[in-house]
Amino acid sequence: MRLNGIKDNPGAKKTRVRIGRGIGSGLGKMGGRGGKGQTARSGVAIGGFEGGQMPLHRRLPKRGFNKWRPQDFNEINVGALQQAIDDKRLDGSKPIDVAALLDAGIVRRAKDGVRLLGDGEIKAKIAITVNHATAKAKAAVEKAGGSISVIERKVLAADEEKRKKSAAKKAASGKKPAAAKSEE
């Protein structure tokens, strides 16, 4: 092998297109930007406008559902808890909650709480407080002799007030339940 014989692999080096360098280049005069007008200038933000025709994003049907107040939980597997206990980052004899998980470095920030998942195996007897736990996670913790306490979802004061007003309105109007109407 000689230094003057070293080459790139075929197709590894692509030559840059030099635009606006005469008609012989194929990209002279307007340099690939088309004719005059709005799109010939910088900063064009047409944003899907199709000249009055119904745009594609409105022609396609809506799909799915976006939750009104989505909650973002830290998801932790029981195997990760066991690993932290084995590494002595987490004390299995003390109650485990979000603050303990933050101190141990298992979660980065508190977010909206903790969701416990059942992947992995746990041998330590732990008492853990979470916002949500899967059935597999509950079974794994209880099998090891531990306990899970699930925090109930926080109901906002405004939502509770609306629910009470709605119930009072229904009671005042004297509407019968749907089952009672069908019997008459």
N, C-alpha and C positions, 0 to 999 in steps of 0.2 A: 504494500500500500504506500502511495506517495501523497504528500500534502496537496500537490496540484491535481490529484485525481479524486479528491473528496467532493461529492455533490449531494445536494438535498434529494430526498425521495421525489419521484415525479408527482407534481401537483401540490407539493408542500409549500412552495413559495408562489404566491399569486401576485402578478404585477398590478400596481395601482392604476386605475383609469384616470388619465389626466384630462379633465373636461375643460371645454372652452379654449381649445388650442387648434382651431381651424377646422374646415370642413373635412379634411382628410382623416381626422381622428374619428369621425362618426358622431362626436358629441361636441361640435363646434357651435358657433352663434349663440343659441339659447342655453347650451350646456345641459340638455336633457330636461329642462324645466318647462317645456312646452311654449305656447304662445304667451301673449300679454294677458294682463288681468289679475284677478285675485290670487290665483294659484301660482303665478309667476313670482309673487312677492313672499317675503318671509313672514312668519307669524300667522299663517292661515289656520283658522280653527273652524272649519265648516261643521264638524261634529255630526256627521251622519245625515246632513241635509241632502235630499235627493231631488231638488228642484220642484217641490210641491207634491211630488208623489209620496204616498205613505211609506215612511222609512222602514227599513228591514227590521229594526228593533221593535217597531210597533206592529208590524205584520205578523211576527211570530207570537204564539200563545204564551201566556204567563205560566210558569211552572214552579211548583214547590211552595214553601211557606217560610217566612222569616218571623221568628219569634219576636214578640214585642219587647220583652225585657230578657234577653238571653243572659244566662249566667255562665261565667267562665270559671270552671273548677280546676284545681290541681289534681291530676289523676296519678295515683300512686298504686303500685301493685304490692301485694303482701310479700312477694319475694324481695322487693326493694327494702321493705321494713326489716325483714330478717337479715338482709345483707348489712344494713346500718347497725343493727343490734350486734351482729357478729364482729363488725369493725369497731365496736364500742363508741360509735358516734351518737347512738340513741340508747337510753336506759330503758329496758323493757319492763323493769319493776315499777317505774313511775307511770302515771297516766300520760297518754300521748294525745296531743292536740296540735293545732296549727302552729302555736308558738314553739312547741318542742321540735316540730319538723323543720321550722325555720332555723332554730339554733343548731340543729344537726346538719343543716345544709342539704336536706332532702328536697325541700321546695325553695324556690328563689324568692317568691313574694306570696303574700296571703291570698290574693285574688278574691273570689267569692266563696272560698272554702275548699274542702278536700273531698274527692270522690275516691273511695277505696275499691280497687279492682282485684280480681282473684287469680291473677297470673303468678305463678311461682308457688313456693311452699313456705309455711311459717311453722316454726317449732316452739318459739317463745310464747309464754303466757302473757299477753298484753291486754291493757284496757285502753281502747282508743275511741276518741270522739271525732266523728266525721259528719259531713253534710249528707253524704249518700254512700251506700255500700251495695255492691252487687250480691246476689244470692250466693255465688261461689265464694266471694270474699268472706261473707258472714259465716258460711259453713267452715271455711279454713281456719278462721280465728277461733270459733267455738270448739272446733275439733282439737285445737292446741290448748284449750282450757281458758282462753281469753274471753273478753266481752267487747261488744261494739255498742256505743250509744250514738244514735243518729239525731242530729240537730234538726228540729222542725224548720220548714221553710218560713222565712220572715214574711209576714203579710204586711204590706205597707198600710199606713193609717188611712190614706186616701182610698185605697181599694176596699178596706174594711168598712169605711163610711158609706161608700157607694152600695156595698152589699146590704148593709142595714137599711138604707133608704129604699132600695128595691124591694126588700122583704116587707117593709112597712107599707109600701104602696100596694103591693099585691094583697096584703091582709085587709087594707082599707077598702079596696075595690070589691072584696068578697068573692073573688074568683075561686071556683072549685077546682080541685086537681083534675087532671086529664082522666084518671081512672074513674072518678066519680061521675063525670059527664057521660062516659060510654055506657054506664049502667042504666041511665034514665031512659 
